[in-house]
């Protein structure tokens, strides 16, 4: 679509649209000939060592890397836009579909506590993201943050999982859209899907409606970020009004016996198992951080937008979960369209149409914000040449990354066409919890390590403290995952975590003070984020980890044959031209 070709005008490169060439995809020296490529492969070990130790800097991400898109993204968003983007990004299929699935099969009425647990984890991550987004206001989100603090290789592994997160998240929401659309028309959710009997059960319900919805969203996302924002907050206001109706109407028909008779039928293990899946319901707020590059005043707008939207979302989720569990017994909840079926069960059949309409509006805004966010992630990743730079181009007229938007949504449509929601939700939670854990680690590194400022002794203390925090958190997760019930081992792991975090707080001086806004209670808050994210990872089923491992293996194969050499060449060229290259 776009091209790097063009003419100089006023010192700025003017890009020509609708042109593709080899230079758009593999412009690096390593790919100019087979001889060059064989030489690059022979240097894989040396290049990998360079990329593992390479760290970017804030200014380089904000200026040099951002300039590789050719055109600027338009700064048109305020805190008001970001709050509604946050609400629109999060409230969708998670609350309208997964609540019923997890209440019936994993937690019972205690699904309310599952939402609290996952909400606390999400809020801790929100704080970590906010500090980074203010100080590094670029489209790359967590990819850019990790490049600066943990290095190029860790950032790439994260980048691959970010892409997986958005593709799977969008596919899951699109399939849920079909389910509620069918409910709105008095059909079973699978009535509008094509049953391909020759495929495995989890992949045999083909969903053409999901593909159509994703296509429409793609068109909207490439037109204008500000127009998308206006549509989003109008739709989100309507959505919140429908949620208010669901809560009030549902509570009028409440039966406390449904909530109290058997509050936690599956015990604590069921609560945390549900929390690990329901974390999916909070996914999307990180898309707001990718819009920092288009925000008028990041220092003021981002904290208000991210924290404000998450508070509203968490409150809505807990109230809706309470309402559902008061309306019908947990074992009678429908896993596909829980709220619609619940209203039918209590004699308010007409209300299911309002619920289905609200769910559709919510899922539509989730898809829209996801499309905007995922394209900006991919744009910044492409700026580093870890993926083809063609994907980094920003269209001069719309100020949006059209190439990245189209590619991401095509991949989303393919996944949505085949794959069931249950598989998507579990796999998505692994990627997201992994990313959020790394961002919390990066925040600790950012505060406590600055090259040339932090002494070698303090650097060793920092590394030891982080290693102990990770080890204690992983130990608790493994104890939980392997169903070891001896509480003394949990106490030991908790004591190690407290000691490591306390030692870091007491013995290592912070090397950096945030200039505009900083996460409170460092290192305690990011350390808690690390612990809870890793612990929730211990509640996810084994098959999801198998799929996650396959995806990670594919990422590494791509990286060793293409991404490593492209990013290495780009960094060296940049260093030669500017004196700085990562």
N, C-alpha and C positions, 0 to 999 in steps of 0.2 A: 504494500500500500504506500507507505511513505518511503522516502529515500534520503540518503545523506548528500546526494548530489545537489548542486545549486551554484549560485553566483554570489560574489561578495557585493554587499551594498551597505555603505556607511560603516564598514568594519565588521558587519555581522553577517554570518552565513544565512542565506535565504534558502530554505528547503523546497524542493520540488515535490509535489504530491502525486500519488498514484504511480510510483516508479519503484522497482525493486532491482537489486543487483547483488552480486556476490559480496560487495563491500558492505552491504547492509547486514549480512548474516555472519560472514567470517572474514572480517577485514584485517585480522591480526597477522603478524609476520609468520607465526607457526603454521598457518593454513594457506600460505601463498604458493606452496609447492609440496609435492610428496616428500622431497628431500628434507625440507624444513620440518614437516610433520614428524618424520622418522627421528630427526634430531631432537625435537621437542619430547617425544615419547621416551627417548633415551635419557633425558634429563628429568624425568618425572619425579624421582626421589628428591633431587635438589630443589626443584620448583615447589614440591609439596612442603618441604621444610620452610621455604621462604613464605609460602602462603599461610602456614600455620602460625608463624610468628609475626606476620604483618598486621599492624593495627592502623586504622585510619585516624583522622583527627576531625574535630567538629567543623572547623573552617573549611577543610577540604571537601567534606560531604555537602556543605551548604553552598559552596561556590563552584569549585571545579567539577565535581560529580554532577551537580544539578544542571550545569551548563551544557552537558552532553546531550540533552534532549532537544537542543536547537531553539525551541521556543519556551517561554515562561508559562507556567500555569497561572491562571488569573486569581489574584487575591480578592475574593468576593465573599468570604464566609465570616460570620460573627459568632459570638458565644451562643446566641439564640439558634442559629443554624446548627451548631455542633450539638446542642442539647437534643434537638429533634432528630438529627442524624443518629445520635446515640440511641434514642428511644426506637427510632425506625429500624436501626440495625439489629436490635436485640430481641424485641418482642415479636415473635413469629411462631414457627412451628414448635419450638421448644416448649412453650407453655401450653399451646393448644393441642399438641399431640403427645409429647413425651410425658407430660404430667400423668395422663391416664395409663400409659404403658408402664411407668415405673411404680405408680401407686398400686396397680393391680398385681404386678409380678414381683416387685422387689421390696417396697417399703410399707405398703398399706397407707393409712392416714398419716403416718410419720413421714410421708413424702414432704410435708411442710418443713420438717427439720432438714431434710435433704436439700431443699431449696435454700435454707439458711446457711448450711455448710458451704454449698457451692457459691452462694452469694458473697460470703466472707472471703473466699478464695479469689473471686472475681474482683472484689473491691480492693484487696491488697495489690492485685496486679494493676488495677486502674491507677493507683498512686504511683507505682513504679513507672508506668507508661507516661504519666503526666509530666514528671520531671524531665524525662528524655525528650518528649515532644516539644517542650518549651525551649530547651537548649539546643536541640538539633531539629529544627522545623523543616523537615524534608519529607518527600512522599514515601520514603523507604520504610518508615515505621520501625518495627523491631529489627529488621534486617540491617538498617543503618546503625541502630544503637549497638548491636552486637559487633558490627564491623569495627566500630570505634573502640569498644572496651574488651572484647574477647578475641578479636582477630578475624581474618578473612575466611579461614576454613570453617570455623564455628558458624560464622554468618551464612555461609553457603548451605550447610546442613540445615540451619534454621530456615533459610529461604525456601528450600525444597519442601519443608513441612508447612510453611506459610501457604505456599501454592496448593499443597494437598488440603490444608484446612479450608481454604476458600472454595476450591472446586467441590469438595465433598459437602461443605456447609450449604453452598448454593444448590447442589443436587438434592440434598435432603429437604430443603425448604420447598423446592419446586415440586417434588413428589407429594409433600404434604398439601401443597396448593391444590393438586388434583383431588386428593381425598376430600378436602372441604368443599371443593366445587361440586363434587358428586353428591355430597350431603345436601348442599343447597338445592340441588335438583331432585331430591328424594331418591337417590341411588346409593348403592353400596360403593365405598371407595374404590374397589377393584373393577367396578362396572365399566369404567372409562379407560381401563388398561387392557392391553392385548396380552393374552396368555400364550406364551411360547412354550409349549410342553416339552420341547427338545432341550431346553436350558435347565440349569440347576434351579431349585426352588427359590433361592434368594435373588435370582437374576432373571426370572421368567416372566415377571409382570412388566411388560414394556409400556412406557408412559409417554405417548406422543404429546399430550397436553402440556406436560412439564417442559418439553422442548419448545413448544410455541410460546409459552410464558417467558422462558429465558431469552428467546429471540426478541420479543417485544421490549424486555428490560434492557437488552443490549443496545437497541436503537436509542432508547431514552438516555442511557448513560453516556453515550458518545456525543450527544447534542450539546449539553451545557451542564456544568456542575451547579451553578446557581439555580437554574431552572429545576434540576433534580432536587435541590434543597427545598425550593418552594413547594413542589409537589409533595415531598416527603413530610414537611411539617404540617401541611393541611391534612394529609392522609393520617398522620400520626395523632393529631388532635381528635379526629373522628374516631380513630382506633381507641384512644383512651376513654372517650365517651362510651363506646361499646363495652369496654372492660368494666367501667363503672356500672353500667346496666347489668352485666353478668354478675357482678359481686352483690349488688343490691337485690336483684330478682332472685338470685340463688339463695341468699341468706334469709329471704322471706320464707322460703320453703325448706329451711334447714331442719335437720333432725340430729340433735346432738348425740344420739345413740350411735349414729353412723361413725362419728369421730372417736368416741370414747370406748365403745364396746371392745375393740381390739386395735388399739392405737398403733402398736408396732409389732405386727404378726411375724415379721421376719427378723426382728431384733436389730441390734446395732449394725451388724454386717449388711443387712438389707438397706439400712439408711445410707451408709457410705457407698454401697454399690450403686444405689439410685443417684446419690450426689455426683458420682464420677460421670454418669451419663447425663444428668441434668445440667452439668456444667455447660453442655451444648447450648442450653437455653440462654446463657449469658454471653455466648460467643458473638462477636460483632463489634464490641466497643473499641477493639484495637483498630478497626477501620477508621474511627474518628482521628486517631493519631496520624494516619497516613494523609489526612487533609490539612496538616499543619502548614504545608507549603502554600496552601490556598487560603490561609486564615489571616485576617487583617492584623490582629494583635495577639500572637500566640501566648504571650505571658499572662494575659487576662482571660482570653477566650477559651483556651484549652482546659485549664482547671475547672472553670465553670461548666464547660460542655461535658467533659468526661465524668467528673464526680457527680454533677447534678443529674445527668441522665441515668447513671447507675443507681443512685438513691431511689429515683422514681421507679425504675424497673424492678429493683429488689422488693420494694413495697408492694407493687402490683402483683408480682409472682407469688409472694407469700399469701396475700389476700385471696388470690384466685385458687391457690391450692387448698386453702381452708374451705373456701366455698364449695369446690368440687367434692371434697370428702364429707362435707355436711349434707350434700344433696342426695348422694346415693352410697350404699355400702361399697367399700373399696373393691370387693371381688365382683361387683356388678358393673364396674366402670368399663366403658368401651375403649380399647387401646388405640383405635384409629381416629375417632372424633368424639372424645370424652365429654366435652361440654354440651355439644349438640344432643347427643344421646341421653345425657343426664337430664336435660330440660324436658325431653320427650317422656322420660321415665316418671317425672313428677307432675305430668299432666300439662306442661306448658310447651306443647309441640310447636306452636307458632314461634317460640323464642329461639328455636334451633336455627331459624333462618337469619336472625340477627347475629347469632353467634358465628355461623358459617361466614356471613358477610364480613364480620369483624376480623375473623381469622384470615380470610382472603386478603383484606386490606393490609393486615399486619405482615403477612408473608410477602406481599408485593413490595412493601417498603424495605423489608429485610433484603430481598433480592436486589433491589435498586441500590441500597447503600453498600451491600456486599460487592456489587459490580463496580461501583465507584472505587471502593477501597482496594479490591484485589488488583485492579488495573494499575493503581498507583504503586503498590508493592512491586509488581512485575516491572514497571517502568524503572524504578530505582535499581532493581537487581540488574536490569539490562544496561543501565548506565555504567556498571562496573565490568560489563562484558562477560559476566558469568553465564548469561544467556544472550542470544544474538542482539546486538544494539538496535536492530530494526524495531524491537519491542519498546525501546526507550523514547521513540519519537513522539513529540507533542504537536498536534495539529495547530497551525498558526491561527486559523479562524475560530475554532471552537475552544482552544486552550485546553483540550482534553487528550489523553493518550489513547487514540482510537485503536491502534494496532494491538496494544496490550489488552484492551477491553474485549475486542472481538476474539482473540485467541483464548483468553481465559473462559469466556462464556461458551465457546464451542466445546471446550473440554468439559465444562460443567454440564452442558446439554447431553453429551455422550454418556456420562456417568448417570445422570438423572434418568435417562431412557431405560437403563437396565436394572439398577441396583436398589434393593429394599432399604427402608428407612432404618431398621435396626442395625444393620451392618454399617451404614453411614455414620450413625450417631456415635457408636463406640469407637470407631476408627478416628473420627474427628476429635473426640475428647483426648485421645492419646497425643495427637499432634499439638493441640492447643495447650494442654497442661505442660508438655515438654517445652514449648516456646516460652510460656509465661514463667516457668521456673528459670530458664536461662536469662530472661530479662531481669529478674530479681537478682541473680548472681552478678549480672553486668552492672546493676546499680550499686551494689556493694563495692565492686572493683572501681567504679567511677569515683565514688566518694573517698576511697582509701588509697588509691594508687594513681599517681601522676609521675610520669617519667621525669627524672631529674629533680624531683621534690621528695618522693618517698625513699627513705633509706633502704639499703639492702636488708637490714635486720627487720624493719617493719614490713617489707615485702614478703619475707619468709613467714612472719607471723600471720599476715593476711592470707597467704596461700594455705597455711596449716589450718587456720580458722574456717575458711570456706570448705576445705576438704572434710573437716570434722562435721560441719553443718550438713553437708551433702551425705556423708556416711551415716550419720544418725537418722536423717530423714529417710534414707533408703532402707535402713535397718527396720524402721517402724513399718514402712510399706511392705517389705518382704515378710515380716512377721504376720502382718494382716493377710497378705496374699496367700501365705502357706497355712493359714488357719491355726497358727500357734497361739494358744489361749493363755500361756503363762504370763501373767501381768507383770512379773518382776522384770522380764526382758524389755517390755515397753517402758518401764520406769527407768531402766538403765539407758535406753536410747534417748529418752526425754532429758535425762540429766546431762548426757553428753551434748545434746543440742543446746541446752541452756548454758552449759559451761563454755562451749565454743563461741556462742553468740556473745555471752558476757565478757569473755576474754577479749574478743575483737573490740567490743565497746570500751573496755577499760584500758587495754594495753596498746592499742594501735591508734595513733592520732589520725583524724581525717585530713586528707591532703587537698581536698577541694570543697569549697562552699558554694552552693548554687547561687547564681547571681539574681535570679528573679523569683523562683518558687522551688522549694525543695520538699521531698518526702519527709514527714515527721518521723521521729523515733527510729532513726537509722543507728545501728544495723538491725534492730529488733523487728521492724515491720517487714523489710525485704526478706529477712531470715525466716519469718513466719510464713511468708508467701512461698518460699522454697519448700518448707516442710509440708504445708498443706497440699501443694500441687503434686509433690512426689507421693504423698500418702494416698491421694485420690487415684494416682496412677496404679497403685497396688490393688485397686478395687475393680479394674477393668478385666474383662474376660481374655483368656489365652488366645483364641483365634484372632482377636483384634491385633494382638502383638505380632502374630505371624504375618498378617497383612502389612503392619507397620514396618516389620523387618524387611519384607520384600521390597517395599517402597524405598526404604533407606538404602538397600543394596543397589537398586536401580539408580538412585541419586549418585552414589559413589562411582558407579560405572560411567555415567555421563560425565561426572566431574573429572575423573582421571583421564578420559579420552578427549574432552572438549573444554569444559569450564575452567579447569586448572590452567591450561595453556593460554586460553584467551585472556583470562584475568591477569595472569602473570605478564604477558606481553603488554597489555594495556597499562599496567602499573609501571613497568619499566619505561614505556614511552612517555608516560606522564611525568615520571621522575626526571627524564632527560630534558623535557620541555619546560617544566615548572620548578624542578627541584624537590617536588613532593609527589610521591606515587604510592598508592596502596592497592 
